[in-house]
Amino acid sequence: LRTIEWDAERKQVKMIDQRLLPGRLSYIYCQSGEQVSHAIKTMAIRGAPALGVAGAFGVALAMLELSQKRPVDWYEKLLSSCKSLEESRPTAVNLAWGVNRVLSLINPQHSDLEGAARIALEEASRIAEEDVATNMQLAINGSALIDDGDTIIHHCNTGALAGVDWGTAFGAIRFAHEQGKRVHVLVDETRPRLQGARLTAWECEQYGIPYEIITDNAAGYYLRNGRVQKVFFGADRVTANGDVVNKVGTYMLSLAAQANKIPVVCVFPITSVDLSVDNGDEVEIEERPMDEVLSLEMNGVKIAPANAKARNPAFDVTPFQLITAWVTDKGIIRSQFSQIIKRYVYNKPSDGK
Amino acid sequence: LRTIEWDAERKQVKMIDQRLLPGRLSYIYCQSGEQVSHAIKTMAIRGAPALGVAGAFGVALAMLELSQKRPVDWYEKLLSSCKSLEESRPTAVNLAWGVNRVLSLINPQHSDLEGAARIALEEASRIAEEDVATNMQLAINGSALIDDGDTIIHHCNTGALAGVDWGTAFGAIRFAHEQGKRVHVLVDETRPRLQGARLTAWECEQYGIPYEIITDNAAGYYLRNGRVQKVFFGADRVTANGDVVNKVGTYMLSLAAQANKIPVVCVFPITSVDLSVDNGDEVEIEERPMDEVLSLEMNGVKIAPANAKARNPAFDVTPFQLITAWVTDKGIIRSQFSQIIKRYVYNKPSDGK
């Protein structure tokens, strides 16, 4: 079960349509960069690592199309495809990273467009493979922070569905479970798009991990009454100072955890680090359609007045002071994030921006 | 428009069925204590002050029924009705207060049961009238803390629908609006039952108060980015030390407000104070059916796997240290709650327990 992969027979990118889960496991196929952009925008695929891979495949598909049509201004067209891919979700840094890693291999002066397309596809496939290995390493590293008997509050979806496989924070929980540690997950539903209730709960069922769904509001209740040992989540972007830009609600959850001395663990690949930005307040926060807030139904009744307006920021900023541990594929950082992270990222420039 | 009232023609208690809002404004009629208990349990009526009035009318209806059937053990039957009324929602203290205020006027030795029923009904109607006056006073007192131009995050529903009229925290906002102060309300949706999106947004539309709905998760984003001047909510029970037991999510909201130096204003009638309990951690927190968490649909898709389990605490405890101002009908308390509240409650024993 892979969230996104290359279908060699169809010559298309195959991805799980996450909008239909948990009701139905079904796939969509993309044959152009544009279709990938659309899948990202409508959140058929989401999750920072998965977006990196989707972006890479999007460039490969765009290059494939150009190699068939061979327009004179093919490179400008490729750049424009890359731009719309990047802009389909502005906050997660992995998307731009995946796009640029493939783009950087394409030589504008080259005339062998089929060769360029082959190179692009190979690189995208390599990124997908690396994603599995990186996230497996994240799972191993993160699981070290989980003790037998832990009850963990988990925000959003950071499991296999957020990457090609394993994902980030949830991968660590899954690995701890596979090691035989008894874990219990309080899956917060994660409004507005309910990735917790829809996707993380579904993944818990796939792996047999004990869980219960709670509303986002109930996290404070459980953190305060001593029933929770850890809080785990991923990151869409981590800035140079260690601020975490992640799914909206992460900030309040982290505040409530810190107020009750519960460790806050953020798990992400080094590719989610953006050293070009000093702190989280400089990151553009995507505001998504208000329909995501207003379109719910409860017992057949629309949950808001017909003319209601809503605001819908998709992310928030959790200041580094609230994070107990940053778990990366290179190792765990417990303090002095800004110093240590530079060493990790600069030592392996191919992993950085 | 009254949330709950005596219908003299039908000799029944008439209440707005809040489960059908904002889709449809319709009423239910109760002719027995049992029907009132059921309306409370299923949340056709909710909100601390409204529950006090409902409880009072419930006792009156029970006494009316007994005065017609005249069983020998009528007083035991009355006590048992009172007990199930009180237990229909265990956390809000107003419910028990309303029930006991009517019950205390019934003399077990009396044989004029019609007279007792008349007394009970008069007292329940008086409680309803007092509720309007008290909440009007709350609105006046609370509005003093609202400045022209304020953007206010409001939790749950505390408007007219939470009382007979006016309500508590939202009444203050409505009064400020009627005074000509420009206010803007960020209505948090208040999962699981979405009283914010469903009821508070509907009330904003009734009074022409500018508002936008946000998810509960988004409150932290707006508190942190300087766009909010106040946080307002009500209380289901306030303990002797000033801890506030209120709709789940109040605690995290208050933490995020305090972390960003935004005033946290809690508005409630003196009848919501329970001096018999030292602090919030001693209050029984009602856990409601998991269906309230799991039964949502988004674009026709159930939001959780078919076999999912959920936990659903209806309230949480906000420690007194997080409250900037406790607004009561007797006045505003800004510090030393435990000393000052005793003076208010003891001076008017008929308002206390």
Interface residues (C-beta under 8 A of the other chain):
Chain A: R19 L20 P22 G23 L186 E189 T190 R191 P192 R193 L194 A197 R198 A201 W202 E205 Y211 E212 I213 I214 T215 D216 N217 A218 A219 G220 Y221 Y222 R224 K247 V248 G249 Y251 M252 L253 L255 A256 A259 I285 V293 L294 S295 L296 E297 M298 N299 V301 K302 I303 A304 P305 A306 N307 A308 K309 A310 R311 N312 P313 F315 D316 V317
Chain B: R19 L20 P22 G23 L186 E189 T190 R191 P192 R193 L194 A197 R198 A201 W202 E205 Y211 E212 I213 I214 T215 D216 N217 A218 A219 G220 Y221 Y222 R224 K247 V248 G249 Y251 M252 L253 L255 A256 A259 I285 V293 L294 S295 L296 E297 M298 N299 V301 K302 I303 A304 P305 A306 N307 A308 K309 A310 R311 N312 P313 F315 D316 V317
